Amino acid sequence: MSEQAQPTSAQNNGLSGIAWALALVPLLLLGVISALIVSTEGGLSELTGPPVEQITIQRITLPEAGRIVVEVINDGPQDVTVPQVLVDEAYWMFTAEPSTTIPRFGTATFTIPYPWVAEEAHEVMLITELGSTFLGEVAVAVETPAPSTDLFMRFGLVGVYVGLVPIFLGMLWYPFMRRLGTQGMNFVLSLTIGLLVFLAIGTWLDAQEFASELPAFWQGVPMIIFIAIVTLGVLIAVGSVRRGQESTPLGISYRIALGIGLHNLGEGLAIGAAFALGEAALGTFLILGFTLHNITEGVGIAAPIVRNNPGLKHFGFLLLLSGGPAVLGTWIGGFAFNPVLATIFLAIGVGAILQVVWEVGKLIARDATRLDLPIVNWVNLSGITLGFAIMYFTAFLVKF
Amino acid sequence: MRDQIQEHLSRRKFLGASLGSTVSLIGAALFGQKAAAQDDTHMAGHDGTMMMMGEVDHVRNGFDPLQLLTDWDYGEVSTLPNGQTLREYTIDAGDIEIEIAPGIFFPAWAYNGRVPGPTLRCTEGDRLRIHFRNFGSHPHTIHFHGIHPYEMDGVAGAGDGDIAPGEETVYEFDAEPFGCHLYHCHTIPLKRHVHKGLYGAFIVDPKEGRTPAREFVMVMNAFDTNFDGGNEIYAVNTVGFEYQRRHIPAKVGERIRVYLINITEFDPINSFHLHAEFFNYYDHGTTLEPTSRIIDTVMQAQAQRGILEFSYRWPGPYMFHAHVTEFTELGWMGHFNVVEEEDFAEAMASVGLDEEWDIRATQGSTVPWRAEDTES
């Protein structure tokens, strides 16, 4: 009997071994074919076309008077050599680190001693070995801020005005909201949806904007869609773990705060980066505009928890979660901007905001059913419209 | 020139192994040279330097802009039964890749493997017979700016018209009028055939001869490396900033004569500005008397040309450039290194020139020099 058992287990082992081997066959063949094509061109020699030179200028900074620094990434299919550099349509001497030849996925930093003129525009053009040209713009030349305690504080303060202050003010409507009837509350929740939809669109567009600056291989748009969908899915799955049980109102508030926080992170990034690149004449007016624009965010966060006050501690956390990222974003944007991370965070924000639209929508639907009203009624509709309209019109102050 | 950020499909089929190694050499030279280049100029330092990095491999190109200045092609000379001088030239068109600025390669179409093509030099009244063979990948012609029968005009429909790849023809006519002329391909699309490099100087000496001078031919040209209809590199005799890297030797007090030709494509005009001196100018070179006197800047439309005559009173490195400053900063500038007689050999040696270059520069004419004008 033991002899019978052994073959069985051997057979099992054998089967699994064979299964693994079978799984590897296509991969092994792929390796063989790749090696063959690379070594012999595999009959494709007639198809080899002209070289494709593609590089992306990631960032141009002006660290001091008389110096321009250009960061470049090669997102083309093969090595690219940049033998000459032009500033304002003139050839200038430069140094390249680590080399003027940039391998695929590789980066290089070109430093050009050039007497750039403050508050005027300049353009840098890289010309390749085969004469292709790649243009980068300095829209308004200002010295790129170097990290300092003072600047750190000032950037942080901008973040406070853009994120924390308006949400704090918005939350102060909480006592007022507690005195509203069911219809009133439905109106406020609908207003929250309008606001969130606006934010979702805005965040999506911001993500697109950052994605458009990414090197081609990142495939910015599919990346945003993928991350947003995954975020939305994960958050819905997390919310559905306890089947049959409603999400707690406080949980919804936290998720709204998270979505808005990610949106504000993006806003902070944009403001910080604009500061750093001198692209925005960011005056007090603009910052005040953001304060006004973001004030309804506090209303949205507080709306789901009107019926049961979670206590001041939670309000503090909600405020930090939603407004704090604006401060963080301003710092990152100003000192260490990275378009890849920016795109990823904003894509997460899109997913998170869509998820709370879904949740708040469920709240409204539930209330409407309880009141025996159609889910889309005039109260809800006007709430959504007003929420969207407030965001849209206050955005006039911050779009330019 | 105004370029958009663009994904650019480069058009070279291959960069051969030899080119690859050249490029890496240039890359190596780049860093070695950086310090030296910046030390050399007073503009260096905080404000940086308006200049290109590195050097061009003239050996690989097959021609050297300093040599082109004085490289006259007299053709194969014989005498016809009627006593007329016959000059026979052979010009081959072909596709070559040339380095037009350090590290930047251009897929040129060229006459006799050089851009500009050979400087044809003859005497007024000579019979010229030009054997033209097309080894290129596209049809080409040679259209001479001169006086000739319709069949010899080098345009589609005239005589043999466009000469297909692998075909050949003969252009034959008398050299007239005397002057500073040019020839170029006239196949359509014309812009492309011209700016790809199919042009050259055509100098007809007057029977009377010109006054003794150190003579240079300068063809103002430019290259659209990304094919967007605007030039990225400007130069005289093809290589951007070449006479900035290596100054052209000349002597104090001697007459300098420049045969200046503008073939720059895309831009309506080009110009020549001389520093610290004034010159007399002979538009088209078709007169023995200057058409403009005592000027220091002259403007030329495309295919316009003329002769400049001047001399320097004091030694020094005198700049010359297009006074279209955009062109200047994109490569069209250089220097005459004007020295005393005793320093001339050294001035030549410092840029790799020899006695032969000097002889060609000062004895280039096909006829004996005319006696000095009393007025000059």
Interface residues (C-beta under 8 A of the other chain):
Chain A: G49 P50 P51 V52 E53 Q54 I57 A65 G66 T81 P83 Q84 V85 L86 E89 A90 Y91 W92 M93 F94 T95 A96 S99 T100 T101 I112 P113 Y114 P115 M125 I127 T128 E129 L130 G131 S132 T133 F134 L135 G136
Chain B: M1 D3 Q4 I5 Q6 E7 H8 L9 S10 R11 R12 K13 L15 V23 S24 I26 G27 L30 F31 K34 A37 Q38 A44 G45 H46 D47 G48 T49 M50 M51 M52 M53 G54 A101 P102 G103 I104 F105 F106 F223 T225 N226 D228 E232 G240 F241 E326 E329 L330 G331
